[in-house]
Amino acid sequence: MTVNPLQFDRREAVKMFGFSFRLYVTQAAVVINNQIEKLFLAQMVGVAAAGWYDIASDVALKIRGAIGFLLSPVLPAASELSALGHSDGIRELYFRTHKYLALIGVPAVLYICAVSGRFVELWIGPDMKMVVTPLCVLLAVSLINLATGPGFLIYAGSGNLKPGMDAALMGIVVNVAISFTLIKWYGFAGAVFGTSASLIIAAAYFFIVFHRQTAYPALRLLREAYLKPLICSVLSLTLVLAVCPTGNLSWLGLAVMAAVFGAIYSTLTLLSQFFDAYDWNKIETFVPAVRHVRRLVTFA
């Protein structure tokens, strides 16, 4: 390899700079959306309200980050498939990524929302119950926002960051406008609603643009990825809460309850035929003993 300034390619440099700039704007928009309410609250309501919001927002973002770890392989996979021109592979990657995201994200968010009252009470005390509702709302909205991740990463792997950047900028504009007004009128509650509205609007815009440009069926996405995890999560959570209310549980009790919920959810998910042959083959590659579970599920 030799370095020769005379071979500088201006067109390629502009292309690289444009891609990096769009990626930077998108990342900066996420930071602004995560912080702007705290500034407005501290200025117009008080530091205490900003602290309450920060507690709820910080927990929601950490849980979002843990669930979002599932998306880490999507960008390189989409980039390779795009370079090879495998449009069918990219399509399958999109739906399967949503499928696995729903498998983990939906039950995690529903369970945490269900036990959030007791969780906050054990964590920071019964005097901080005003954090419970914002935590649930921000967590649910974070999952909706995270659901744009597969499409954004597939676009990024194909070199198309404009839809993601447009959605991020729309979210900033809506967030600043709505949050400033609502915080001024309603205080702490206005911040939660402003953030939620901006993230939902930005996510809806991105989904509409993505599915319109790719012609991927949105109904297939809802049916194959989110319907069964949602139904299984609700049934499992209803059963667990009916047997063991959260009111007097300790940290150990919450952990045991989570394990029981996970076991029931896993059983219902397996019985619902959520996994297809491709999923089972991949699982058996890493855990050969799973083939016995597959036989039982197929028999059932």
RAGIUR-V740617 format. One record per pair of residues at least 4 apart in sequence whose ideal C-beta (glycine too) atoms are under 7 Angstrom apart, sorted by the first residue. I is the first residue (numbers start at 1). J is the second residue. If there is no record, write none. Layout:
BEGIN
i=(I,I)
j=(J,J)
END
This chain:
BEGIN
i=(9,10,11,12,13,14,15,16,17,18,19,19,19,20,21,22,22,22,22,23,23,24,25,25,25,26,26,26,26,27,28,29,29,29,29,29,30,30,31,32,32,33,33,33,33,33,34,34,35,36,36,36,36,37,37,37,37,37,37,38,38,38,38,39,40,40,40,40,40,41,41,41,41,41,41,41,42,42,44,44,45,45,45,45,47,48,49,49,49,50,51,52,52,52,52,53,53,53,53,54,55,55,56,56,56,56,56,57,57,58,59,59,60,60,60,60,60,61,61,62,63,63,63,63,64,64,64,67,67,67,67,68,68,70,70,70,71,71,71,71,73,74,74,74,74,74,74,75,75,75,75,76,77,77,78,78,78,78,78,78,78,79,79,80,81,81,81,81,82,82,82,86,87,88,89,90,90,91,91,92,93,93,94,94,94,94,94,95,95,95,95,95,96,97,97,98,98,98,98,98,99,99,99,100,101,101,101,102,102,102,102,103,104,105,105,105,106,106,106,106,106,107,107,107,107,108,109,109,109,109,110,110,110,111,111,111,111,112,112,113,113,113,114,114,115,115,115,116,116,116,116,117,117,117,117,118,118,118,118,118,119,119,120,120,120,120,120,120,121,121,122,124,131,132,133,134,134,135,136,137,137,137,138,138,138,139,140,141,141,141,141,142,143,144,144,144,145,145,147,148,148,148,148,149,150,151,151,151,152,152,153,154,155,155,155,155,156,161,162,163,163,163,163,164,164,165,166,167,167,167,167,168,168,169,170,170,170,170,171,171,171,171,171,172,173,174,174,174,174,175,175,175,175,176,177,178,178,178,178,179,179,179,179,179,180,181,182,182,182,182,183,183,183,183,185,186,189,190,191,192,193,194,195,196,197,198,199,200,201,202,203,204,205,206,207,208,209,210,211,211,218,219,220,221,222,222,223,226,227,228,228,228,228,229,229,230,231,232,232,232,232,232,233,233,234,235,235,236,236,236,236,236,237,237,238,239,239,240,240,240,240,240,241,244,249,249,249,251,252,253,254,255,256,257,258,259,260,261,262,263,264,265,266,267,268,269,270,271,271,275,275,277,278,279,280,280,281,283,283,284,284,284,290,291,292,293,294,295,296)
j=(13,14,15,16,17,18,19,20,21,22,23,159,161,24,25,26,161,162,165,27,161,28,29,165,168,161,164,165,168,31,32,33,168,169,171,172,34,168,35,36,172,171,172,175,198,199,57,61,39,40,175,176,179,41,53,179,191,194,195,42,50,53,54,43,44,179,180,183,191,45,49,50,53,183,188,191,47,50,183,184,49,183,187,188,51,52,53,187,188,54,55,56,130,131,188,57,134,188,191,58,59,131,60,131,134,135,138,61,138,62,63,135,64,135,138,139,142,65,142,66,67,108,112,139,68,142,146,104,105,108,146,146,149,100,101,104,97,149,150,153,77,78,93,97,150,153,154,79,153,156,157,80,81,93,82,90,93,153,154,157,158,83,157,84,86,89,90,93,90,157,158,90,91,92,93,94,154,95,216,96,97,154,98,150,151,154,216,99,220,221,224,225,100,101,150,102,147,150,221,225,103,224,225,104,105,147,150,106,225,226,229,229,108,109,143,146,110,226,229,230,233,111,229,233,265,112,113,139,140,143,114,233,237,115,237,258,261,116,139,136,139,140,237,241,119,246,254,120,132,135,136,121,129,132,246,122,246,247,249,254,123,254,124,128,129,131,132,135,125,126,251,128,135,136,137,138,192,139,140,141,192,196,142,192,195,143,144,145,196,199,200,146,147,199,200,203,199,203,203,152,203,206,207,153,154,155,206,210,156,164,157,158,160,161,163,164,161,165,166,167,206,209,210,168,206,169,170,171,202,205,206,172,202,173,174,201,202,205,175,198,199,201,202,176,177,178,197,198,201,179,194,195,198,180,181,182,194,197,198,183,190,191,194,195,184,185,186,190,193,194,187,190,191,194,190,190,193,194,195,196,197,198,199,200,201,202,203,204,205,206,207,208,209,210,211,212,213,214,216,218,222,223,224,225,226,227,227,230,231,232,269,272,274,233,269,234,235,236,265,268,269,272,237,265,238,239,268,240,261,264,265,268,241,261,242,243,264,244,257,260,261,264,245,257,253,254,257,255,256,257,258,259,260,261,262,263,264,265,266,267,268,269,270,271,272,274,297,297,300,279,280,281,282,283,284,294,285,287,290,288,290,291,294,295,296,297,298,299,300)
END
